[in-house]
């Protein structure tokens, strides 16, 4: 009878160690570089297809630019086969299924007179997984700092 408590404690410790080792690992940031328009790319768990420039207000010469630089690209995101349209903003996280998408670099520099052809862009798109939700926290998940 003396050995039963020792065995049950050992079993409890072993089960605790097993549960701790099988905990899901923290999801990593994923990135797809040099994505062309109308080309599908895997970015984390999502399939992303850029299909249009919504706005490109980047300045060719910062000395003469009096507005904040802004670039927006429209993409189709597929998650589990379902398509969504999302507009990505340069350098800013945008909510996507399971996390956030960030347009890191358009892959081309602005020109003095604008008018860039879509084939000149080589987009760098990043996926940041959303932090896991806990039962104590309520409301939306906080945005990660870029």
C-alpha positions in Angstrom: 0.0 0.0 0.0 2.9 2.3 0.5 3.9 2.3 -3.1 0.5 3.3 -4.6 0.9 7.1 -3.8 4.4 7.1 -5.2 3.2 5.4 -8.4 0.3 7.8 -8.8 2.6 10.8 -8.3 5.0 9.5 -10.9 2.2 8.9 -13.3 0.9 12.4 -12.7 4.3 13.9 -13.3 4.8 11.8 -16.5 1.4 12.9 -17.8 2.1 16.5 -17.0 5.4 16.3 -18.9 3.8 14.7 -21.9 1.0 17.3 -22.0 3.6 20.1 -21.8 5.8 18.7 -24.5 2.7 18.2 -26.9 1.6 21.8 -26.5 1.2 23.6 -29.8 4.3 25.5 -30.8 4.1 29.2 -31.4 3.2 29.9 -35.0 5.9 31.6 -37.0 5.7 34.6 -39.3 5.6 33.5 -42.9 6.6 35.5 -46.0 6.4 35.3 -49.7 8.8 37.4 -51.7 8.6 38.7 -55.3 5.0 37.8 -55.9 3.8 39.0 -59.3 0.3 40.1 -60.0 -2.1 37.3 -60.9 0.4 34.8 -59.4 -0.9 32.7 -56.5 1.5 32.4 -53.6 1.4 30.5 -50.3 1.8 32.8 -47.3 1.4 30.9 -44.1 -1.9 29.0 -44.2 -3.3 31.3 -46.9 -3.1 31.3 -50.7 -2.8 34.9 -51.8 -3.3 36.3 -55.4 -2.6 40.0 -56.0 -4.8 41.3 -58.8 -4.8 45.1 -58.7 -3.3 48.4 -57.5 -5.9 50.4 -55.7 -3.7 53.3 -54.9 0.0 54.1 -55.3 0.8 57.5 -53.9 4.5 57.0 -53.3 6.8 59.9 -54.2 9.7 59.6 -56.6 11.5 62.6 -54.9 10.9 63.1 -51.2 12.0 66.8 -51.5 8.7 67.6 -53.4 6.3 65.2 -51.6 3.9 66.9 -49.2 1.5 64.0 -48.7 2.1 60.8 -46.7 3.1 57.9 -48.9 0.4 55.3 -49.4 0.1 52.2 -51.4 -2.8 49.8 -51.5 -3.0 46.5 -53.3 -6.1 44.3 -53.7 -5.6 40.6 -53.2 -7.7 37.5 -53.3 -7.1 35.3 -50.2 -8.1 31.7 -50.1 -8.5 29.9 -46.8 -9.9 26.4 -46.9 -11.0 27.0 -50.5 -13.1 30.0 -49.7 -12.1 33.3 -51.5 -11.9 36.7 -49.7 -10.9 40.0 -51.2 -8.6 42.1 -48.9 -6.9 45.4 -49.6 -3.3 45.4 -48.3 -1.7 48.7 -47.2 2.0 49.2 -47.4 3.7 48.5 -44.0 0.4 48.1 -42.1 -1.1 44.9 -40.8 -4.6 44.1 -42.2 -6.8 41.5 -40.6 -7.0 38.2 -42.5 -8.3 34.7 -41.7 -6.2 33.4 -38.8 -3.9 36.4 -38.5 -2.7 39.5 -40.3 -1.3 40.2 -43.8 1.3 43.0 -44.4 2.5 44.3 -47.7 6.2 44.8 -46.8 7.6 45.9 -50.1 6.1 46.6 -53.6 9.4 45.5 -55.3 9.6 48.6 -57.4 10.4 52.3 -56.8 8.0 55.1 -57.8 8.7 57.1 -60.9 8.5 60.8 -61.3 5.5 60.6 -63.6 3.9 57.5 -62.1 2.4 54.9 -64.4 4.0 51.6 -63.5 3.0 48.5 -65.4 1.7 45.7 -63.2 4.4 43.3 -64.4 7.0 45.6 -62.8 5.8 44.9 -59.3 7.4 42.1 -57.2 5.4 42.2 -53.9 6.7 41.0 -50.6 3.8 39.8 -48.5 4.0 38.7 -44.8 1.6 36.7 -42.7 1.6 37.2 -38.9 -0.5 34.6 -37.0 -3.0 35.9 -34.5 -2.1 35.2 -30.9 -4.1 32.4 -29.4 -7.2 33.5 -27.5 -7.6 32.6 -23.9 -10.8 32.3 -22.0 -10.0 35.2 -19.7 -9.5 37.8 -22.5 -12.5 39.2 -24.2 -12.7 41.3 -27.4 -10.6 41.2 -30.6 -7.0 40.0 -30.6 -4.5 42.9 -30.4 -2.6 43.8 -33.5 1.1 42.8 -33.4 3.6 45.6 -33.7 5.3 45.7 -37.1 
